[in-house]
Amino acid sequence: MAVWRQGVALVAGGASVLAYAPLGWFPVVFAALSVLFWLLGPALAVVDAGPRRRAADGFTVGFAWGLGAMLGGVSWLYVALNRYGGMPMPLAALAILLFCAVVGLFAGFAGAAFGALRRGRASPDALLFAACWLVFEWTRGWIFTGFPWLAVGYSQTPPSPLAGFAPLFGVFGVGGLVALVAALTVAAGLARRWLPALVALAVVGAGFGLRQIAWTAPVGAPVKVALLQTNIEQGLKWRPELLQQWLERNLAMLRDNPAQLVVLPETTIPLLIDHLPPGYLEAAGRLAARSGGDAILGTFTRDGDGHIFNAAISLGSSPSGHYAKQHLVPFGEYSPPLFRWFYDLAQIPMADQTRGAERQPPLALAGQKIAINICYEDVFGEELIRSLPEATLLLNLSNLAWYGDSLAQPQHLQIARLRALETGRPMLRSTNTGMTAVVAPDGRVEAVLPAFVAGALHAEVRGYQGLTPYARWGNWPAVGAALLVIAGFAARRWRAARR
C-alpha cells in the first residue's frame, strides 16, 4: 500500500483533536472520519484483493489514524511521567509513544475488520464502517481496564445535534453515529445519489429533536453547594515541610465558604487520615456543620489489613460517609503484573492502592443522594450508572495538577458533560487546579472556575430522578446493533467464500 495513505490518515487523526475541548470544533471529527472512510475504501487500490490483504491494508491506515489522534490528544501524559514522576525525558517520551501506539491499535483493528468485510459499495459499507468503529471504540473502553479517553462521541457535547443521542446510546453509540454520518457523506458524493445524504441529514435532525426531551425530572429542594479549588502545585503537594500549610488551607476554605454541601478535591489531604494531627477531622466537621451543612474531602484511607484507598469522606451535620475509588489508573495507582520495575523509574506517591468495592451506595447528604466518582472514574459511563436510579446528584473529585497546563483539564470537563447527558443528572466537579464546574443534566456547563486559581464556585443545584434509556440498558443496545451489522457482513463474506 502506498505510504501516502498512512501519512494522510496520521494527519487526519491528529486533526480530529480539534473537535474536542477546549476548541470544540465538533464538525472537524466528521471530516477526519470521512477521510478515514475514503482511505479505507474508495482510495484503496486493492478492491479486488483477498480479505487478508484488505484487512492488512485497513489495519495500517486505521492504526495511523488512531496513532495521530492519540499523539495529538493525550501526549499530556508526558508531563506526569517526566515533570512529576521523575522519569528521564527520552524514556518518558518513548513511554508515551508506545502508549499512544497501543491505544491506536484499536482504530487499526476497526480498519482491519472493515477492510476484510466491506462489499465495495459505498452506501452499505458506510454502515459497516460505523459498526466496526463503534465496536472497537467500546472494546478500547474496557479491555485491560480500559482507556476510552478521546472516544469520538466525547466531541459531540452541545451544541452538536448528536448530543441528543447520548441519553439513548451513550458515548460509544454517539461515536458510531458520527462515523455513520461521515461515511454516508462520502458515499453520497461518490455514488452521486441523494439517499445517503438524506439518511445522514435524518440522523442529524433526529439528534436535534432528541435534545428537546427531558428524560429525568428535578426532585427535592435546591441545594446550596460550594465547590472548592485549592490550586496546590503538584510538585509542592507532597513535600512534608509544606503539609501543615495545605491542611490549614483546607480548613480556611471550609471556614470561608459555608454551604449545605462543601466539597474539597481529590487528595486534598495528601496523606492517610490516620496520620492527621489530632482533632483535625473534628475541626473540619465543625466548620461544615456550622450552618447545618456537610463537607466532602478527598484523602487516603487504610483498612485493617493495611490496604490503601484513594477515598472521599463526608463530615458535618449528616452521619459520616465514605467512598473508595474502585477504577484505579494502571501505573499511576497500582502496578499491573510484571510491571513493578516501572515504579523504580516513575516516583509516584501513594501508587500502591487497592480498589474499592464495585458497588457503593450514594452518600445521603443535604437531602440528596450523592454518587461520588474520583478523577478518572468518570470516563467509564457504564460504571457510573450502577448508582442509578438511587443517586440524584453526581460528584467528581479530581486532581489534574499531574498534567500541568494542558488539554487534560478541558477534555476532562467535556467527559463530565457526556456523563451528565447519559445519566440525566447534574455533575458537580471539585478539582485541585481545574476545571471546577457545575454541569446541568442536558450537558451545559452552568458555571466554571478559571484554572490555576484558588477559589470557590458557589451554586444552587437540584437533584434529579428517573432513568434515561442509557441508564437502563447501558452500552448493549448500541453495541448489540453494531455486532449484528458486522455479523451480517461476515455471514455474507463466508457464503461468498464457500461459493
N, C-alpha and C positions, 0 to 999 in steps of 0.2 A: 504494500500500500504506500502511496506517495506520502512522504513525511509532512508535506504542507498541510494535510488534513489534521494531523496531530497538532501542529502549530496553531491552526485556526481554532481547534477545539480548546486548546490550552488558554488562548486569549479570550474566547467566549466564556469559558468557565470563570476566569478571573474577573471579567466584566460583570458577571452576574452578581457580584458582591455589591455593586452599586444599587441593586434593588432593595437591599436591607438597610436598616438604620445604621448610621444617622441620616444618610441621604434619602433613603426610602423611595427611590425611583422605581416603583414596583413594575412598570411595564418592561424594564430592561431584562428581567428574567424571562419574559415571554420571548424576547428577541434572542437571548442566549440559548434557550432550549430549541427555538426554531432552527438556529444554526446547527445545533447538535443533531436534530432530526434529519436535516438536509445532509449533513456529513455521513450519518449512519445509513441513509437510504439512497436518495436520488444522486448524491455526489459520489457514491461508492462505485468503483469501476469493476466490481466483482458480482454483479447481479446474477449472473449465470453460474457462479462458482457454487461449490457444495456448501452445506450448512456449516461444516467445520471451518472452512476458510472465511465465510461471512462472520461467524462467531468470533474468530480471532481478530479480524479487522475491526469488528464492532467493539471488542474489548479495548483495543488500543486507543480508538477515538474516544470512547466513553471514559476511560481512565485518564486521558489527557484533560478532558473537560473537568472531571472531578478533582484532579490534582490542582488545576488552575483555580478552581473555586476555593479549595481548602487553603492554598498558599495565600490567596488574596484575602480570605476571610478570617482565618484563625491563627495566623502566624504570631499574633499577640501572645500566644503561649510561651514564646521565646523569652518574654520579659520575666515570667515566673521562674523559668529554669536558670537563666543567666543572672539577672539582677538580684533576685531574692533567693534563688536556690543555690547560688554559688557554682553553677556548672560552667566550665570554661566556654568561651564564645564559640569556637569551632564545633565542640561537642554538642552544645545546645542547639546550634543551627542544624547540625546533622540530625539530631533527635527530632526536631520539628519537621524537617524534610521527610524523614521516614514516617513520622506520624501522619502527615498530610497524604503521603503516598498510600499508606494502609487504608485511610478513610476514603481516598479517591478510588480504591478498588471497587467499591460498591457501584459507582457510576459505570465503571468498566464492566462489571457483571451485568448491569442493565443493558449496556450496549451489546454485550455478547449474546444475551438471550434474544434481544430484538433482532440482531443480525442472523441468528440461526433460524428464527421462526417467521421472519417477515415474508410477505407474499409478493412484494414488488409492485403493489398497487397502493398509491399514496393514502387514500382515504381509509381503507381497512387497517393499513399499517399505522396510521395515527392512533387508533385505539390500542393497538398492541404496544406502541411506544409509551403511551400513558400508563398502561398496566405494568409494564416492566419497570418503569421509573418508580411508580408507587411502591411496588413490592420490595424493590431493593433499597429504597429510602427507609421503608419500615424496618427491613432487616438490619440496616445500619443502626437503627434506633434501639435495638435490644441485644444483638449478638455481642459477646464479650463485654457485657454490662451496658453496651450501647453508647453511641455518640451521635445523637440526632441534631446537633448544632448545625445551623445553616441548611436545614431541610427547606426545600423550596417554598413550602406553604408559609413559613415564617415571614416571607417577604410580602405577604398579602394581607397585612393588617389594614384597617381603614386608613385611607379612603378606597382601597381596592374593592371592587364589587365582589370579588371571590371570597372576601371575608365573610360573606353571608353563609357560605357553606361550612365554616368551621364548627358551628354548633351541631351540625349533622354528621360530618365525616372526619373531623379533626384535622390536624396539620398535614398528615400524610395524604388524606383524601383531597385536601385543597391542593397539595403539590401535584397529585395526579391530574387534577382538573387543569392546572396551569400547563402541564405537559400536553394534555389533550388539546387545549385551545391553541397552543403554539404549533403543534403538529398539524392540526386542521387548517391553520392559516397557510402553512407551506403547501399542504395538499390542494387547497383551493387554487393557489397560484399555479401549481404545476399542471393540474388537470384542467384549469380554466373552466371550473364549474362553480356554481354558486352554492350548492348544497353544503359542502364542508364549511364554507364561511358562515352560512346561516346557522349551522349547528353550533359553531363557535360563538356566534353572537347570542344564540339562545342560552348557552351556558352562562355567559356574562350577564345577560338580562335576568336570568333566574337568580343569580347572586345578588343583584340589586334588590329584587323582590324579597329574598330571604332576609336581607339586612333589616327589613321593616318589622320582622317578627320578634316579639319579646318572649323568649322561651321560659323565662323564670319571672318571679314577682317579688317585690320587697316584702320583708317580714320584720316585725318589731320596730321599736323606736330608733331614730337616728342615734349614732354613737359618735362622741367626740374623740378623735384619735390624735396623737402626736407621734409622728414617725421621725426618729432621731437619726441624724447623720453625724457621726463622731469625727470623721476625717483624720484618722491616725495613719500616718505614712507607714507602709508595710515594713520598711527597713528599721523603723523605730519601735514597732509594736511589741516585739519580743525581747527588748533589752531590759534586763532585770532592774537596772537603776532608774528606769522610767515607769515601771509598773505602777507605783503609787500615784503618779501623775494621771495615768489612764483611769485608774479606779476612781480618783477624785473627779475626773471629767464626767464619768458616768453619773455619779451622784449629783453633780452640779446640773447636768442636763435634765435629770429627773426632777430636781427641785424647781427648775426654771420653766418647766413645761407640763403643768398639771393637766390631766385629761382623764376621761373614762378608761382609755387604753393608751398606754405609753409604750413604745417599742424601741429597744436598742438593738443594733445589728448583730450579725453572726460574730462570734468570738469577741464580743465587746469586753468580756472578761477573759483575757488571754492566758488562763491557767485553770487548773482543776478547782472546782468550787470548794473542795475540802482543804485547799491551800490558801483560801482567802483569809484576810485578817479577821479576828473575832468580831462579830457584830456587824459585818459589812452587809450581808444579805438582809438582816433585820432592819438596818438603816434604809436600804433601798425599798424594802416593803413598806416601811412607814411613810416614806416620801410618796409612793404610789397611792397609798390608802388615804392620804390627807383629804382628798376630795371624793372619796368613795370609789377610787379607780384601781386599776391593776397595771402592772408593768410586766413586759416580757423582755428577757435578756438572753443574748447568746453567750454560751460558755462551754466548758468541758466538764463532763461528769464521769464518775467511775463506779462500777458495780462492785459487789462483794468479792468477785473473782479477779478484780484488777483490770477489767476491760474498760477502755476509754471510749467515750461517745462525744461526738460533736452534737451539742444539745441546745435546747431553749427551755428556760424555766420561767414560770409566772409567779409573781409575788404581789401582795396587796390585799384588797378587800375580799376577793373570792378565794376559795381554797386553792392552795398552790398546785400548779400543774407542771408537766414535764413532757418534752418531746425529744426523741433521739433520732438524728439523721439516719435514714435507712438505705439511701442510694449514695454510696461513697464514690469518690473520684479515684480511679486507679492511679498509682504512682504519687498522688498528692495526699491521699488519706489512708491508703493501705497499699501493701505490696502484693501484686499478683504472684502466683507461684513462679519460682525460678528468677525473680527479678529483684531479689534483695540487694544485689550489687548496685542497683540504681540509687539507693539511699546513701551509698558511700560517695556518690557524686553530687547529688542534689540534697542540700541540707535544708530539709523542710520540717519545721517544728510540728509536734503533735501529729506525726504522719503514720502512726501505727494505731489506727482506730478500729472500732467494731461497729457493725451495722446495728441499727435499732430494729425493733420489731416491724414486720411488713405492714401490719395494720395497727394503728394507734388512734384512739378516739380523739376527736377535736376537743380543744380546751373550752370550757364553759366560762366565759369572761364577758363582762359588760353587757349581759343579756343576749349574747350571741354565742354561736358555736364556731370556734376559730380553728381551721385546719392549717397547721404550720408546715412549711417546707423550707429547707435550708439550702440556699445558694443553687447549686447545680441541679437539685431535685426538681425544680420547676421546668426542666427541659423534658420531663417524662410525663406527658399528659395522661396516659393510661394509668399511671400510678397515683396521680392526684385525684382522679375520680373515685378512688376507693373510699374517700371520706364523705362521699355524697350518697344520699341527699341530706345527711345529718348536718354537715357543715353549712353555715350561712355566709362565712367570710373566708377568704384565702389570705394567708400572710406569708411572705417570703422574707427571710433574713439572709443577707448576703455580705460578703467581704470580697470585692473585686479589686482591692488595692494590690493584690498579687500581679495584676496585669497592667498597672500603670495607667497612663492616659492613652487609651487605645479604643478600638472598636468593640471591645468586650462589653463595656457598660451599655451603650445604646442597643447593641444586639440583645443583651440580656433583658432589657426593658421590653423590647419587641416580643421576645419569647413570652414574657408575662402577659402581654396583651392577647396572645393566642390562647393562653390558658384561661383568661377571663372569658373569652368568646366561647371556648369549648364547654366550660362549666356553667356559664350564666351567672357567675359570681364576681363580686369585686375582688381585685387582687391588690393588697397593700404590700408595699416594699419598704423595708428599713435597711439601709446599706451603710457601710463604713465611709466610702468615698464617692458613691453614686451608683445607680441613679435611684434615689429615694422618691417614691411616687405613689399616687393613688390611681388605679386603673378601673374604669367602670365595666360593668358586665358586657357592654357592647364593644369593648376593646379600646375605647377612647382613653387617653391619658388626661385625667381631670386636673391633676396638679403634680408638679415635679420640682425637686430642688436642683439647683445647679451642682454640677460635680465638683469635687475637691474643695468644698467649703463645709465648715461645721455649722449645723443649723437644725431646725425642727420644722417639719411640714405638718401644720395643723389643718385638719379637715373634719368634716362631718359625713359619715358614711352610713348606709343602711345595709343590713344583711339581706340575702335573697334566698328563696326556697323554690323547689321544683327541680325538674331534670330536663336537660337538653337531650336530644336523641344520642349525641355522642356520649354523654354521661351515662346513659342507659346501656349502650352496646359497645362503647369503646371503638377500637380501630377495625373490628371484624367485618362490619358491612362493607367498608371501602376495600379492605384487603381481600375479603372473600370474593367480591366482584372482580377485582383485578386478577386474582388467581384463576377464576373461571374463564376470563378472556384468554389468559396465557394457555390454559389447558385446552381451550378450543383450537387455538392456533397450533399447539403441539400435536393434537389429535389429527388435524389436517395434514401436518407435516409427516406424521407417522404413516397415515394412509397412503400418502404420495410415495413415500419410501418403499412401502410394500409393493405398490404397483410397479 
